[in-house]
Amino acid sequence: MARTSCLDCVRKHIAQASILMDEASLGYPLHKWYAVGHLAEAESESLQQYPELSIKIRECRLSLMNKNAEVCFDKLLINICRVAKEDEYLKFDKNNSKKIA
């Protein structure tokens, strides 16, 4: 049986995966697998109440595992904020130099 879903925990694991992939690109290749582990945790954490989200996270994880593809963690996080109905996280300051699609 899947554990109870927690979108905050899902976001935490995705954010950790993103940071670990940054470390992997800086010369710590094993960090890719730590990132894969966090994506698996996010996938499991979302499965019970948000199976469609869990599928998207799984696809992202498999892509990272199989192709060493660039994973768009920002899109996953934006999607989760929408699922959580937390639109305040989706508002961006027009003066901010960071652009998230």
Backbone as ProteinMPNN parsed JSONL, in Angstrom:
{"seq_chain_A": "MARTSCLDCVRKHIAQASILMDEASLGYPLHKWYAVGHLAEAESESLQQYPELSIKIRECRLSLMNKNAEVCFDKLLINICRVAKEDEYLKFDKNNSKKIA", "coords_chain_A": {"N_chain_A": [[0.84, -1.19, 0.0], [0.507, 2.2, -0.815], [2.093, 5.044, 0.695], [0.683, 7.787, 2.611], [0.042, 10.727, 0.811], [2.075, 13.653, 0.537], [2.392, 16.783, -0.493], [4.229, 18.772, 0.107], [6.429, 17.28, 0.937], [6.936, 15.94, -1.446], [7.725, 18.074, -3.087], [10.022, 18.827, -1.675], [11.716, 16.597, -2.061], [12.047, 16.707, -4.84], [13.304, 19.17, -5.128], [15.679, 18.602, -3.744], [16.711, 16.649, -5.458], [17.241, 18.204, -7.71], [19.287, 19.904, -6.763], [21.244, 17.997, -6.241], [21.767, 17.101, -8.827], [22.986, 19.352, -9.846], [25.355, 19.202, -8.374], [26.338, 16.815, -9.446], [26.964, 17.641, -12.018], [29.096, 19.215, -11.454], [31.224, 17.607, -11.049], [30.828, 15.426, -9.402], [29.876, 12.58, -10.005], [28.419, 10.428, -8.857], [26.396, 11.656, -7.515], [24.28, 11.9, -9.221], [22.886, 9.524, -8.927], [22.017, 9.727, -6.318], [20.221, 11.759, -6.71], [18.397, 10.433, -8.362], [17.387, 8.68, -6.471], [16.018, 10.474, -4.765], [14.038, 11.353, -6.524], [12.646, 8.955, -6.804], [11.656, 8.742, -4.204], [9.959, 10.996, -4.183], [8.157, 10.21, -6.114], [6.991, 7.93, -4.896], [5.913, 9.172, -2.655], [3.874, 10.703, -3.742], [2.1, 8.945, -4.907], [-0.306, 7.723, -3.753], [-2.431, 9.706, -3.506], [-2.103, 11.318, -5.721], [-1.819, 10.041, -8.405], [-1.385, 10.642, -11.147], [0.521, 12.652, -11.088], [2.569, 11.235, -9.869], [3.214, 9.497, -11.969], [4.303, 11.317, -13.814], [6.583, 12.147, -12.421], [7.9, 9.717, -12.263], [8.423, 9.252, -14.982], [10.237, 11.297, -15.436], [12.288, 10.491, -13.707], [13.04, 8.011, -14.89], [13.915, 8.924, -17.368], [16.136, 10.399, -16.612], [17.689, 8.319, -15.56], [18.062, 6.59, -17.776], [18.945, 8.078, -19.982], [20.576, 10.024, -19.148], [19.533, 12.484, -19.273], [18.774, 15.978, -19.34], [16.893, 17.151, -16.768], [13.836, 18.718, -16.171], [13.321, 20.139, -13.442], [12.067, 22.396, -12.532], [9.65, 22.55, -13.975], [8.298, 20.338, -12.936], [8.041, 21.162, -10.248], [6.459, 23.466, -10.557], [4.131, 22.303, -11.57], [3.356, 20.774, -9.336], [2.837, 22.804, -7.479], [0.588, 23.882, -8.694], [-1.187, 21.706, -8.51], [-1.402, 21.636, -5.751], [-2.766, 23.923, -5.409], [-1.491, 26.31, -4.816], [-0.945, 28.999, -5.8], [0.498, 31.272, -5.205], [3.15, 30.669, -5.232], [3.727, 30.646, -7.865], [3.856, 33.119, -8.89], [5.881, 35.503, -10.316], [8.386, 37.911, -9.873], [8.718, 40.557, -12.048], [11.096, 41.874, -12.243], [12.995, 40.116, -11.5], [15.859, 38.302, -12.336], [15.865, 35.615, -12.858], [14.372, 33.209, -14.883], [11.728, 31.102, -15.158], [10.222, 28.569, -16.873]], "CA_chain_A": [[0.0, 0.0, 0.0], [1.262, 3.453, -0.91], [1.989, 5.895, 1.875], [-0.122, 8.989, 2.472], [0.734, 11.74, 0.002], [2.379, 14.961, 1.11], [2.964, 17.57, -1.585], [5.43, 19.464, 0.589], [7.52, 16.299, 0.887], [7.221, 15.715, -2.861], [8.522, 19.226, -3.537], [11.326, 18.755, -1.012], [12.537, 15.588, -2.735], [12.379, 17.19, -6.181], [14.307, 20.222, -4.945], [16.939, 17.944, -3.406], [17.206, 16.013, -6.685], [17.778, 19.273, -8.545], [20.57, 20.323, -6.185], [22.198, 16.904, -6.442], [22.171, 17.088, -10.237], [23.985, 20.424, -9.965], [26.607, 18.643, -7.858], [26.809, 15.824, -10.425], [27.569, 18.365, -13.145], [30.318, 19.863, -10.966], [32.298, 16.632, -10.876], [30.474, 14.38, -8.441], [28.934, 11.801, -10.814], [27.524, 9.581, -8.053], [25.262, 12.445, -7.047], [23.156, 11.618, -10.115], [22.111, 8.412, -8.366], [21.323, 10.266, -5.146], [19.079, 12.49, -7.277], [17.433, 9.406, -8.78], [16.741, 8.209, -5.241], [15.051, 11.472, -4.308], [12.888, 11.303, -7.433], [11.872, 7.762, -6.431], [10.929, 9.108, -2.987], [8.871, 11.906, -4.581], [7.198, 9.365, -6.833], [6.285, 7.138, -3.893], [5.19, 10.099, -1.78], [2.706, 11.262, -4.44], [1.332, 7.885, -5.556], [-1.634, 7.418, -3.212], [-3.45, 10.716, -3.79], [-1.83, 12.026, -6.967], [-1.169, 9.059, -9.282], [-0.935, 11.248, -12.405], [1.765, 13.334, -10.74], [3.551, 10.173, -9.649], [3.626, 9.023, -13.294], [5.198, 12.338, -14.391], [7.858, 12.085, -11.702], [8.531, 8.458, -12.691], [8.956, 9.48, -16.333], [11.415, 12.15, -15.257], [13.322, 9.64, -13.107], [13.51, 7.051, -15.888], [14.661, 9.682, -18.362], [17.432, 10.7, -16.009], [18.431, 7.063, -15.426], [18.34, 5.937, -19.047], [19.548, 8.926, -21.01], [21.322, 11.096, -18.509], [18.9, 13.67, -19.849], [18.549, 17.16, -18.53], [15.552, 17.033, -16.201], [13.295, 20.032, -15.838], [12.748, 20.102, -12.105], [11.189, 23.555, -12.368], [8.314, 22.22, -14.48], [7.661, 19.462, -11.947], [7.665, 21.958, -9.079], [5.325, 24.311, -10.945], [2.97, 21.414, -11.654], [2.948, 20.421, -7.972], [2.208, 24.002, -6.89], [-0.761, 23.974, -9.263], [-1.983, 20.641, -7.894], [-1.63, 22.051, -4.362], [-3.519, 25.183, -5.448], [-0.662, 27.308, -4.155], [-0.56, 29.867, -6.903], [1.421, 32.331, -4.782], [4.499, 30.243, -5.594], [3.861, 30.73, -9.316], [3.968, 34.524, -9.263], [7.274, 35.879, -10.418], [8.691, 39.335, -9.938], [9.208, 40.867, -13.39], [12.461, 42.394, -12.128], [13.869, 39.011, -11.155], [16.612, 37.86, -13.504], [15.632, 34.189, -13.091], [13.188, 32.925, -15.687], [11.315, 29.704, -15.06], [9.132, 28.329, -17.825]], "C_chain_A": [[0.884, 1.251, 0.0], [1.071, 4.284, 0.358], [1.14, 7.128, 1.574], [0.686, 10.057, 1.74], [0.921, 13.039, 0.764], [3.078, 15.782, 0.023], [4.184, 18.372, -1.148], [6.634, 18.528, 0.543], [7.913, 16.003, -0.558], [8.11, 16.841, -3.39], [9.923, 19.195, -2.935], [12.232, 17.771, -1.733], [12.938, 16.039, -4.141], [13.438, 18.288, -6.092], [15.67, 19.617, -4.599], [17.549, 17.271, -4.629], [17.856, 17.054, -7.594], [19.158, 19.71, -8.056], [21.627, 19.247, -6.403], [22.644, 16.802, -7.895], [23.148, 18.234, -10.525], [25.346, 19.917, -9.494], [27.2, 17.626, -8.835], [27.516, 16.52, -11.584], [28.862, 19.072, -12.749], [31.43, 18.864, -10.649], [32.05, 15.555, -9.841], [29.441, 13.456, -9.094], [27.997, 10.9, -10.012], [26.298, 10.339, -7.558], [24.045, 12.288, -7.967], [22.271, 10.534, -9.497], [21.427, 8.811, -7.064], [20.077, 11.031, -5.601], [17.988, 11.517, -7.718], [16.675, 8.886, -7.56], [15.712, 9.189, -4.717], [13.826, 11.521, -5.227], [12.025, 10.093, -7.134], [11.061, 8.027, -5.16], [9.742, 10.019, -3.312], [7.763, 11.136, -5.281], [6.348, 8.57, -5.844], [5.398, 8.009, -3.011], [3.91, 10.614, -2.431], [1.714, 10.205, -4.911], [-0.097, 7.728, -5.041], [-2.697, 8.427, -3.635], [-3.28, 11.406, -5.138], [-1.141, 11.093, -7.969], [-0.678, 9.644, -10.601], [0.395, 11.978, -12.201], [2.882, 12.318, -10.54], [4.088, 9.637, -10.978], [4.594, 10.02, -13.936], [6.575, 12.308, -13.726], [8.614, 10.822, -12.114], [9.151, 8.617, -14.08], [10.229, 10.309, -16.28], [12.577, 11.316, -14.71], [13.902, 8.666, -14.129], [14.326, 7.732, -16.98], [16.062, 9.986, -17.852], [18.295, 9.436, -15.927], [18.904, 6.524, -16.774], [19.143, 6.783, -20.022], [20.49, 9.97, -20.453], [20.82, 12.447, -19.02], [18.836, 14.799, -18.829], [17.098, 17.092, -18.045], [15.065, 18.419, -15.812], [12.561, 19.976, -14.499], [11.777, 21.259, -11.896], [9.776, 23.235, -12.838], [7.583, 21.296, -13.518], [7.19, 20.27, -10.739], [6.48, 22.871, -9.376], [4.051, 23.484, -11.005], [2.45, 21.061, -10.26], [2.298, 21.609, -7.282], [0.789, 24.178, -7.424], [-1.68, 22.929, -8.653], [-2.353, 21.024, -6.462], [-2.468, 23.318, -4.249], [-2.798, 26.276, -4.65], [-0.065, 28.233, -5.211], [0.414, 30.969, -6.498], [2.868, 31.96, -5.113], [4.755, 30.383, -7.085], [3.966, 32.166, -9.807], [5.437, 34.926, -9.227], [7.401, 37.392, -10.548], [9.288, 39.619, -11.315], [10.628, 41.404, -13.384], [13.481, 41.307, -11.771], [14.569, 38.531, -12.419], [16.395, 36.382, -13.815], [14.324, 34.015, -13.854], [12.906, 31.439, -15.599], [10.115, 29.517, -15.966], [8.106, 27.389, -17.25]], "O_chain_A": [[1.874, 1.333, 0.726], [0.024, 4.23, 1.003], [0.912, 7.464, 0.412], [1.868, 10.259, 2.02], [0.055, 13.469, 1.526], [4.222, 15.502, -0.334], [5.079, 18.624, -1.955], [7.73, 18.935, 0.155], [9.095, 15.834, -0.858], [9.117, 16.593, -4.054], [10.9, 19.504, -3.616], [13.396, 18.077, -1.991], [14.058, 15.774, -4.577], [14.366, 18.322, -6.9], [16.697, 20.071, -5.104], [18.764, 17.314, -4.821], [18.909, 16.8, -8.179], [20.084, 19.867, -8.852], [22.777, 19.556, -6.716], [23.793, 16.449, -8.162], [24.038, 18.09, -11.363], [26.366, 20.171, -10.135], [28.414, 17.579, -9.029], [28.542, 16.045, -12.07], [29.636, 19.481, -13.614], [32.448, 19.222, -10.057], [32.976, 14.846, -9.448], [28.255, 13.537, -8.773], [26.879, 10.636, -10.456], [25.281, 9.732, -7.221], [22.912, 12.517, -7.543], [21.045, 10.627, -9.546], [20.363, 8.283, -6.741], [19.024, 10.963, -4.967], [16.803, 11.748, -7.477], [15.464, 8.677, -7.618], [14.641, 8.78, -4.269], [12.705, 11.711, -4.756], [10.798, 10.179, -7.199], [9.915, 7.591, -5.049], [8.648, 9.833, -2.778], [6.578, 11.388, -5.061], [5.122, 8.545, -5.953], [4.278, 7.63, -2.666], [2.951, 10.931, -1.726], [0.59, 10.545, -5.281], [-1.019, 7.61, -5.847], [-3.771, 8.025, -4.084], [-4.223, 12.016, -5.642], [0.007, 11.334, -8.341], [0.34, 9.195, -11.128], [1.281, 11.919, -13.053], [4.008, 12.525, -10.992], [5.281, 9.356, -11.099], [5.591, 9.618, -14.535], [7.601, 12.429, -14.394], [9.832, 10.857, -12.293], [10.271, 8.168, -14.321], [11.186, 10.04, -17.006], [13.706, 11.421, -15.189], [15.12, 8.514, -14.222], [15.315, 7.177, -17.459], [17.046, 9.844, -18.578], [19.496, 9.485, -16.196], [20.035, 6.053, -16.89], [19.935, 6.254, -20.801], [21.126, 10.712, -21.201], [21.579, 13.404, -19.173], [18.844, 14.576, -17.619], [16.18, 16.984, -18.857], [15.796, 19.196, -15.199], [11.346, 19.789, -14.442], [10.788, 21.127, -11.176], [8.806, 23.605, -12.177], [6.38, 21.449, -13.305], [6.07, 20.083, -10.263], [5.594, 23.031, -8.536], [3.002, 23.926, -10.536], [1.24, 21.051, -10.032], [1.308, 21.441, -6.571], [-0.109, 24.58, -6.685], [-2.826, 23.228, -8.315], [-3.47, 20.772, -6.012], [-2.835, 23.74, -3.152], [-3.415, 27.05, -3.918], [1.139, 28.238, -5.466], [1.086, 31.543, -7.355], [3.716, 32.84, -5.259], [5.897, 30.251, -7.525], [4.144, 32.407, -11.001], [6.135, 34.714, -8.236], [6.624, 38.048, -11.241], [10.267, 38.981, -11.704], [11.297, 41.391, -14.417], [14.686, 41.56, -11.747], [13.932, 38.373, -13.46], [16.707, 35.936, -14.919], [13.302, 34.606, -13.505], [13.759, 30.616, -15.931], [9.113, 30.221, -15.842], [7.118, 27.074, -17.912]]}, "name": "protein", "num_of_chains": 1, "seq": "MARTSCLDCVRKHIAQASILMDEASLGYPLHKWYAVGHLAEAESESLQQYPELSIKIRECRLSLMNKNAEVCFDKLLINICRVAKEDEYLKFDKNNSKKIA"}
